Structures are given as C-alpha cells and as structure tokens.
C-alpha cells in the first residue's frame, strides 16, 4: 500500500523538471509539453469516483491491482514514446492506472487496520502522500543528474509489477454487505468525466499566460452546468457515484471542505517556494532542494504522533491546530528576511510540514470513518478528489497572483504565501466546526 500510493502520487509531479528536455527532444513547445503533466492529472481526477464506485461493486482489491498493472505497463509505453502525442496518450493511461490505486487506497486501509488502530494506518498513509507530493521533484533531480527523462518511467515498471505480485498475496477482499449497490451507470461516468475535464481545462486556460481567459471562463461555466445536471441525477440514488449521500453528513462535508482549503494552500506554497528560494534569495538548486526537504521530514516525524492522538482528542480540534501551525509557517516564510540563514528557512519549512501532518491524518480518518462501511470506496474516492481538486485550484490561484505581480522580485511570492495562509486558516475554521457537528 505504501509503495503503491507513493508511486501514483509522486508521478503527478516527477516530470516537472524534465519538461524542458522532453520539449526539446520531441520538438514541442512548452505549452504543448505541459500536457504531459496535465494528461496524467486529468485522467486521475476524472476517474477517481467512477473507479471508487466500481470498487464498491467488484472489490477494492481488484480495482487496485488492475490499476497498478495498467500503471506499470503504460510506463513502458511512456518510456519508449518517440513523439509527444504518444507520450501524452501513455501518460493518460498512467493516470487512469493511478486513479485505480488512489480511488480505493483509503478504503483498503480501513479494511486492513482494526478500528482501534485505524488512526495509525491513516497517519502512515497521509505521511506517504504528503512526502511523495514534495519528493517528486527531488527524485527527478537525482535521476536526471545522470540519466535521461526516459528513466523516470523505467523505475515504475519493476516497482509496479512488484506491487501487483505483493498485492495478490496480501490485500484483503471486501467484506460481505447486505446493501445492494445501485446499477453502474455509464452515463454518470461520462458526466463525471465531462464535469471534471471542463473544470480542469478551464482552470488551466486561466492559469497560463498563453491561455485564453475567455475560453477558460466559458469552460468553467460549462463544467459547473454539467455538474448541476450530474448532481441532480445523483440526488435520489441509494449509492450515487458522486456521493451526495455522504455529503449530507455534516461531519463528512466539513472534512471535505477542510481538505480542499488545505490542499489549495499546500499547492500554492509548493509551486511558489522554488521561485522564492531560487530567484529572490539566490539559492542554488541543490540548496533549495535541501531546504525544501525540511517540509516532508517534519511530516514524517509528526504524522505518527498525529495518528496516536486520533481518538484521544476531537479530530476537529487537531485539524484546526494543525492548520493554524501550517498558516503560521507560511506567514513566516512570506516574511522571510533577506539573506536569511539556511537554518532560518528550514525551521519555517518544518513548521509547515508539521502543521499539515497534524491536520491531514485526523481529517482523512474522519472522512473515511464517517461513511458507512459499504460506502468506504466512495469516501476513499472523495479523499483523492478533494486533494487533486484543491491542488488544481491552488495552481490557478497562483497563476492569477503571478499575472498581477509578474516579476519574481519577491512581492508575488509573498502575496501567494499570504493567500495560502488565508486558505489554511479557512480550512482550520472549517475543521473546528466539526466539533459541534459531531455532537
């Protein structure tokens, strides 16, 4: 489970550093090359909920193993791609495979751990997700320092096949349920794909300077209209693909809102911090990379502690405190003095990682456990959907900030970090409301 989620999450960001090399070798523009990343993210996002619904019907184990097998095999196609369209198609297949893993990941964690130790399992899972998100560029830098971009895909093949082999031996089957799921609707799948694709592409058009703002706004509106129709179709179903039944549970809905705000803040910081360190403070790539590792290291340290606190203290308060600590770290980074020492930067990074880890484990634990057992797949799919949607929105917000303050002289980065801190505080406020809702 740890290997699988690490691979699927890391692959969403591992290619960022290689995009210039890919564009040069495959004779593509930077705008075209970005679709190597976008294809993976879109395919993952649009299929999380359909595959989670399929997991409720066919078994989480089966969806997970097929997804990981597809991820490994499509990595071979990506490694051998000799044209941009072929690489984009392979990346879309990779994203589809990763969606199979991410959609049922937390549902399987719920099956694997006994209820009195589920908090520790969720903490381990959250730690791996947070660390993998931040580690992607660092892993890529290490590989690209002595090999071509093709090897970023090559490493997935043996690891993916190993995970499939281990998973066949170890992953549990779904427990028997008296609840009969609703009929699987391909129309709902199409509406889900269309809604998220329109919203993602619309946001992408708004977030790049070469994009078309009018087209982006039209696509976003079209996505929202499709979403209204889609949700209305789902409203009266017993086990809807878009889990409106779970969103009627106040604690679940507040946890989802907290997750969106937290991941929006995380992505804002994740994207602007390299600019702050490299262009504003004049750090080398090696120095910046080492300083950024303070974030995941702190997450690794705090996540197990957060797991032990689950059940002893209300998750709403743990999440709120975590977001306040996270926001404090972001504000301190925004106010970083000129010529700050490495230690001065590192402890601020560590504060961000510690706060986020304290929030994420209790929040995900609440999302999963507030859903009935037979709806674990839907809850698991929503965990991944909230993460990817929040991160997409964070990237769009950062693009808007840079469109207004387009020179990387420190002002744009400072404002972006302040906005991220505001988003984190809003997530903390939403988290605190769960304490009353849970009574």
C-alpha positions as CSV (number, residue, x, y, z in Angstrom):
1,X,0.0,0.0,0.0
2,X,2.8,2.4,0.9
3,X,4.7,1.6,-2.4
4,X,1.6,1.9,-4.5
5,X,0.4,5.3,-3.2
6,X,3.9,6.7,-3.2
7,X,4.4,5.8,-6.9
8,X,1.0,7.1,-8.0
9,X,1.2,10.4,-6.1
10,X,4.9,11.1,-7.0
11,X,4.2,10.6,-10.7
12,X,1.9,13.6,-10.7
13,X,4.9,16.0,-10.2
14,X,8.0,14.0,-11.0
15,X,8.1,15.1,-14.7
16,X,8.0,18.9,-14.0
17,X,11.8,19.2,-14.0
18,X,12.1,17.1,-17.2
19,X,9.6,19.1,-19.3
20,X,12.3,21.3,-21.0
21,X,14.2,18.2,-22.0
22,X,11.1,16.5,-23.3
23,X,10.0,19.5,-25.3
24,X,13.5,19.8,-26.8
25,X,13.8,16.1,-27.7
26,X,10.2,15.7,-29.1
27,X,10.3,19.1,-30.9
28,X,7.4,20.6,-28.9
29,X,6.6,24.0,-27.4
30,X,6.5,24.5,-23.6
31,X,2.7,24.9,-23.9
32,X,2.4,21.6,-25.7
33,X,4.8,19.8,-23.3
34,X,2.8,20.8,-20.2
35,X,0.1,18.4,-21.4
36,X,2.4,15.5,-20.5
37,X,1.7,16.5,-16.9
38,X,-1.9,17.6,-17.5
39,X,-2.9,14.3,-19.2
40,X,-1.9,12.3,-16.0
41,X,-3.7,14.7,-13.7
42,X,-6.9,14.9,-15.7
43,X,-7.1,11.1,-16.2
44,X,-6.6,10.6,-12.4
45,X,-9.1,13.2,-11.4
46,X,-12.0,12.3,-13.7
47,X,-11.8,8.5,-12.9
48,X,-11.4,8.6,-9.1
49,X,-15.1,8.5,-8.3
50,X,-16.2,6.0,-11.1
51,X,-13.4,3.6,-10.0
52,X,-14.3,4.0,-6.4
53,X,-17.9,3.1,-7.2
54,X,-16.6,0.1,-9.2
55,X,-14.6,-0.9,-6.1
56,X,-17.7,-0.9,-4.0
57,X,-19.2,-3.4,-6.6
58,X,-16.3,-5.5,-7.7
59,X,-14.0,-5.2,-4.8
60,X,-11.3,-2.7,-3.8
61,X,-8.5,-5.3,-4.2
62,X,-9.4,-6.0,-7.9
63,X,-9.6,-2.3,-8.8
64,X,-6.3,-1.6,-7.0
65,X,-4.4,-4.5,-8.7
66,X,-5.7,-3.8,-12.2
67,X,-4.9,-0.1,-11.8
68,X,-1.4,-0.8,-10.7
69,X,-0.8,-3.3,-13.5
70,X,-2.1,-0.7,-16.0
71,X,0.2,1.9,-14.4
72,X,3.3,-0.3,-14.8
73,X,2.5,-1.3,-18.4
74,X,1.7,2.2,-19.5
75,X,5.1,3.3,-18.0
76,X,6.7,1.0,-20.6
77,X,4.8,2.9,-23.4
78,X,5.8,6.2,-21.9
79,X,9.5,5.2,-21.7
80,X,9.5,4.1,-25.3
81,X,7.5,7.1,-26.7
82,X,9.1,8.8,-29.6
83,X,6.5,11.5,-30.2
84,X,4.6,13.9,-28.0
85,X,1.1,12.5,-28.8
86,X,2.3,9.0,-28.0
87,X,3.8,10.2,-24.7
88,X,0.6,12.1,-23.8
89,X,-1.5,9.1,-24.5
90,X,0.8,6.9,-22.4
91,X,0.6,9.4,-19.6
92,X,-3.2,9.4,-19.7
93,X,-3.2,5.6,-19.3
94,X,-0.8,6.0,-16.4
95,X,-3.2,8.5,-14.8
96,X,-6.0,6.0,-15.3
97,X,-4.0,3.3,-13.6
98,X,-3.1,5.7,-10.8
99,X,-6.8,6.5,-10.3
100,X,-7.4,2.8,-9.7
101,X,-4.8,2.9,-6.9
102,X,-5.8,6.2,-5.4
103,X,-9.6,5.7,-5.6
104,X,-9.6,2.7,-3.2
105,X,-6.5,3.4,-1.3
106,X,-8.0,4.6,2.0
107,X,-10.9,2.1,1.7
108,X,-8.3,-0.7,1.7
109,X,-6.5,0.9,4.7
110,X,-9.8,0.8,6.5
111,X,-10.1,-2.9,5.8
112,X,-6.5,-3.7,6.7
113,X,-6.4,-2.0,10.1
114,X,-8.6,-2.9,13.1
115,X,-10.7,0.0,14.2
116,X,-8.7,0.8,17.3
117,X,-5.5,1.2,15.2
118,X,-7.0,2.8,12.1
119,X,-5.7,6.2,13.2
120,X,-2.2,4.9,12.9
121,X,-2.9,3.5,9.5
122,X,-4.4,6.7,8.2
123,X,-1.4,8.6,9.6
124,X,1.0,6.4,7.8
125,X,-1.0,6.8,4.6
126,X,-1.2,10.6,5.0
127,X,2.6,10.8,5.7
128,X,3.4,8.9,2.5
129,X,1.0,11.1,0.4
130,X,2.5,14.3,1.8
131,X,6.1,13.1,1.5
132,X,5.6,11.8,-2.1
133,X,4.0,15.1,-3.2
134,X,7.0,17.1,-2.0
135,X,9.6,14.5,-3.0
136,X,8.7,14.2,-6.7
137,X,11.0,17.0,-8.0
138,X,13.9,15.9,-5.7
139,X,13.7,12.3,-7.0
140,X,13.5,13.6,-10.6
141,X,16.6,15.8,-10.0
142,X,18.5,12.8,-8.7
143,X,17.6,10.7,-11.7
144,X,18.1,13.4,-14.3
145,X,21.5,14.3,-13.0
146,X,22.9,11.0,-14.5
147,X,20.2,9.7,-16.9
148,X,17.6,10.9,-19.5
149,X,13.9,11.5,-18.8
150,X,13.0,8.1,-20.0
151,X,14.3,6.6,-16.8
152,X,11.7,8.5,-14.8
153,X,9.2,6.0,-16.3
154,X,11.6,3.0,-16.3
155,X,11.7,2.9,-12.5
156,X,7.9,2.4,-12.3
157,X,7.9,-0.9,-14.2
158,X,9.7,-3.2,-11.7
159,X,8.2,-1.4,-8.7
160,X,4.7,-1.6,-10.2
161,X,5.0,-5.3,-11.0
162,X,6.4,-6.0,-7.5
163,X,3.4,-4.2,-6.0
164,X,1.0,-6.3,-8.1
165,X,2.7,-9.5,-7.0
166,X,2.7,-8.5,-3.3
167,X,-0.9,-7.2,-3.6
168,X,-2.2,-10.5,-4.9
169,X,-0.8,-12.2,-1.8
170,X,-1.7,-9.6,0.8
171,X,-4.6,-7.3,0.0
172,X,-7.9,-8.2,1.6
173,X,-11.2,-8.9,-0.1
174,X,-14.3,-6.7,0.5
175,X,-16.5,-7.9,3.4
176,X,-19.9,-9.2,2.5
177,X,-22.6,-6.5,2.6
178,X,-26.3,-6.7,2.8
179,X,-26.6,-3.4,0.9
180,X,-27.1,-3.8,-2.9
181,X,-25.3,-1.1,-4.8
182,X,-27.2,0.9,-7.5
183,X,-26.8,-0.1,-11.1
184,X,-23.5,1.1,-12.5
185,X,-24.4,3.9,-15.0
186,X,-22.0,4.7,-17.9
187,X,-23.9,8.0,-18.4
188,X,-22.9,9.0,-14.9
189,X,-19.3,8.1,-15.7
190,X,-19.5,10.3,-18.8
191,X,-21.0,13.2,-16.9
192,X,-18.3,12.8,-14.1
193,X,-15.5,12.8,-16.7
194,X,-17.0,15.8,-18.6
195,X,-17.6,17.9,-15.5
196,X,-14.1,17.5,-14.1
197,X,-12.4,17.8,-17.5
198,X,-14.2,21.1,-18.3
199,X,-13.3,22.5,-14.9
200,X,-9.7,21.4,-15.1
201,X,-9.1,22.6,-18.7
202,X,-10.9,25.8,-17.9
203,X,-8.7,26.4,-14.9
204,X,-5.6,25.5,-17.0
205,X,-6.5,28.1,-19.6
206,X,-6.9,30.7,-16.9
207,X,-3.6,29.7,-15.2
208,X,-1.2,30.0,-18.1
209,X,-0.4,33.3,-19.8
210,X,-0.6,31.8,-23.2
211,X,-4.1,30.6,-22.4
212,X,-7.3,32.2,-23.4
213,X,-9.1,33.7,-20.4
214,X,-12.5,34.0,-22.1
215,X,-12.3,30.3,-23.2
216,X,-11.2,29.3,-19.7
217,X,-14.2,31.1,-18.2
218,X,-16.6,29.5,-20.7
219,X,-15.2,26.1,-19.9
220,X,-15.5,26.6,-16.2
221,X,-19.2,27.7,-16.5
222,X,-19.9,24.8,-18.8
223,X,-18.3,22.4,-16.2
224,X,-20.5,23.9,-13.5
225,X,-23.6,23.5,-15.6
226,X,-22.8,19.8,-16.3
227,X,-22.1,19.4,-12.6
228,X,-25.5,20.8,-11.6
229,X,-27.2,18.3,-14.0
230,X,-25.0,15.4,-12.8
231,X,-25.6,16.1,-9.1
232,X,-29.4,16.3,-9.7
233,X,-29.3,12.9,-11.4
234,X,-27.4,11.5,-8.4
235,X,-29.6,13.1,-5.7
236,X,-32.1,10.4,-5.1
237,X,-29.9,7.3,-5.8
238,X,-29.1,5.0,-2.9
239,X,-25.4,4.7,-3.7
240,X,-24.6,7.6,-6.1
241,X,-21.3,7.8,-8.0
242,X,-20.9,11.4,-6.9
243,X,-21.5,10.7,-3.2
244,X,-24.2,13.3,-2.3
245,X,-25.5,10.9,0.3
246,X,-22.2,11.2,2.2
247,X,-22.1,15.0,1.7
248,X,-25.4,15.1,3.6
249,X,-23.5,14.0,6.6
250,X,-22.3,17.3,8.2
251,X,-19.0,16.0,9.6
252,X,-18.1,14.5,6.2
253,X,-19.0,17.7,4.3
254,X,-17.0,19.9,6.7
255,X,-14.0,17.5,6.4
256,X,-14.1,17.7,2.6
257,X,-14.2,21.5,2.8
258,X,-11.2,21.5,5.1
259,X,-9.3,19.2,2.8
260,X,-10.0,21.4,-0.2
261,X,-8.7,24.5,1.6
262,X,-5.6,22.7,3.0
263,X,-4.5,21.2,-0.4
264,X,-5.1,24.6,-2.1
265,X,-2.7,26.2,0.4
266,X,-0.2,23.3,0.1
267,X,-0.1,23.6,-3.7
268,X,0.2,27.4,-3.6
269,X,3.3,27.0,-1.3
270,X,4.7,24.1,-3.2
271,X,4.7,26.0,-6.5
272,X,5.9,29.4,-5.3
273,X,8.6,28.4,-2.8
274,X,11.1,27.3,-5.5
275,X,10.8,30.8,-7.1
276,X,11.2,32.4,-3.6
277,X,14.4,30.4,-2.9
278,X,16.0,30.4,-6.3
279,X,15.1,33.8,-7.8
280,X,14.5,36.0,-4.8
281,X,17.0,34.6,-2.3
282,X,19.6,33.4,-4.9
283,X,19.9,29.9,-3.6
284,X,21.3,27.2,-5.8
285,X,19.1,24.3,-7.0
286,X,20.9,22.0,-4.5
287,X,20.4,24.4,-1.6
288,X,16.8,24.9,-2.5
289,X,16.2,21.2,-2.8
290,X,17.8,20.5,0.6
291,X,15.8,23.3,2.3
292,X,12.5,22.0,0.8
293,X,13.2,18.6,2.3
294,X,12.6,20.0,5.8
295,X,8.9,20.0,5.0
296,X,8.5,16.3,4.3
297,X,10.9,15.4,7.1
298,X,8.7,17.2,9.6
299,X,5.7,15.5,8.2
300,X,7.4,12.1,8.7
301,X,8.1,12.9,12.3
302,X,4.7,14.4,13.2
303,X,2.4,12.1,11.2
304,X,2.8,9.1,13.6
305,X,2.2,11.4,16.6
306,X,-1.0,12.6,14.9
307,X,-2.1,9.0,14.4
308,X,-1.7,8.3,18.1
309,X,-3.7,11.4,19.0
310,X,-6.7,10.3,16.9
311,X,-9.5,9.1,19.2
312,X,-7.9,10.8,22.2
313,X,-8.8,14.3,21.1
314,X,-11.5,15.6,18.8
315,X,-10.4,15.4,15.2
316,X,-11.9,18.9,14.5
317,X,-9.5,20.5,17.1
318,X,-6.5,18.5,15.9
319,X,-7.2,19.7,12.3
320,X,-7.7,23.3,13.4
321,X,-4.5,23.4,15.4
322,X,-2.6,21.8,12.5
323,X,-3.9,24.4,10.1
324,X,-3.0,27.3,12.4
325,X,0.5,25.9,12.7
326,X,0.7,25.4,8.9
327,X,-0.6,29.0,8.3
328,X,2.0,30.3,10.8
329,X,4.8,28.6,8.9
330,X,3.5,30.0,5.6
331,X,3.3,33.6,7.0
332,X,6.8,33.3,8.5
333,X,8.1,32.2,5.1
334,X,6.3,35.2,3.5
335,X,8.1,37.5,6.0
336,X,11.5,35.8,5.5
337,X,14.2,38.4,5.8
338,X,16.8,39.0,3.0
339,X,19.9,36.9,3.4
340,X,18.2,34.5,5.8
341,X,20.3,31.6,7.0
342,X,19.6,28.1,5.9
343,X,18.5,27.2,9.5
344,X,16.1,30.2,9.5
345,X,14.5,28.9,6.3
346,X,14.5,25.2,7.4
347,X,12.6,25.6,10.6
348,X,9.9,27.6,8.9
349,X,9.6,24.8,6.3
350,X,9.4,22.3,9.1
351,X,6.6,24.2,10.8
352,X,4.6,23.9,7.6
353,X,5.2,20.2,7.3
354,X,4.4,19.6,10.9
355,X,1.1,21.5,10.8
356,X,0.0,19.9,7.6
357,X,0.7,16.4,9.0
358,X,-1.2,17.2,12.2
359,X,-4.2,18.1,10.1
360,X,-4.2,15.5,7.4
361,X,-4.3,12.2,9.3
362,X,-7.3,13.1,11.6
363,X,-9.1,14.7,8.7
364,X,-8.8,11.7,6.4
365,X,-9.7,9.4,9.3
366,X,-12.9,11.4,9.8
367,X,-13.8,11.3,6.1
368,X,-13.4,7.5,5.9
369,X,-15.0,6.6,9.3
370,X,-18.0,8.9,9.0
371,X,-19.1,6.9,5.9
372,X,-20.9,3.6,6.3
373,X,-18.6,0.6,5.8
374,X,-20.3,-0.4,2.5
375,X,-19.6,3.2,1.2
376,X,-15.8,3.1,2.0
377,X,-15.0,3.2,-1.6
378,X,-17.0,6.4,-2.3
379,X,-15.3,8.0,0.8
380,X,-11.9,6.9,-0.4
381,X,-12.6,8.3,-3.9
382,X,-13.6,11.7,-2.3
383,X,-10.3,11.8,-0.4
384,X,-8.3,11.7,-3.6
385,X,-10.8,14.0,-5.4
386,X,-10.5,16.7,-2.7
387,X,-6.7,16.5,-2.9
388,X,-6.5,16.9,-6.6
389,X,-9.2,19.5,-6.9
390,X,-7.7,21.6,-4.1
391,X,-4.2,21.3,-5.7
392,X,-5.7,22.3,-9.1
393,X,-7.4,25.4,-7.6
394,X,-4.2,26.3,-5.8
395,X,-2.3,26.3,-9.1
396,X,-5.0,28.5,-10.7
397,X,-4.8,31.0,-7.8
398,X,-1.0,31.2,-8.0
399,X,-1.3,31.9,-11.7
400,X,-3.7,34.8,-11.0
401,X,-1.3,36.2,-8.4
402,X,1.6,36.0,-10.9
403,X,-0.5,37.5,-13.7
404,X,-0.9,40.6,-11.5
405,X,2.6,40.6,-10.0
406,X,4.5,39.0,-12.9
407,X,8.1,39.8,-11.8
408,X,9.6,37.3,-9.4
409,X,11.0,40.1,-7.2
410,X,9.5,38.6,-4.0
411,X,6.2,40.5,-4.0
412,X,4.3,37.9,-5.9
413,X,5.7,35.1,-3.8
414,X,4.9,37.0,-0.6
415,X,1.3,37.6,-1.6
416,X,0.9,34.0,-2.8
417,X,2.2,32.7,0.6
418,X,-0.2,35.1,2.4
419,X,-3.1,33.8,0.3
420,X,-2.0,30.2,1.1
421,X,-2.0,31.1,4.8
422,X,-5.5,32.5,4.5
423,X,-6.7,29.3,2.8
424,X,-5.1,27.3,5.6
425,X,-6.8,29.3,8.3
426,X,-10.2,28.9,6.5
427,X,-9.6,25.1,6.4
428,X,-8.8,25.3,10.1
429,X,-12.0,27.2,10.8
430,X,-14.0,24.6,8.8
431,X,-12.3,21.8,10.8
432,X,-13.2,23.4,14.1
433,X,-16.9,23.4,13.1
434,X,-16.7,19.6,13.0
435,X,-16.5,19.5,16.8
436,X,-20.1,20.9,17.2
437,X,-21.3,18.9,14.2
438,X,-20.0,15.6,15.8
439,X,-22.0,16.2,19.0
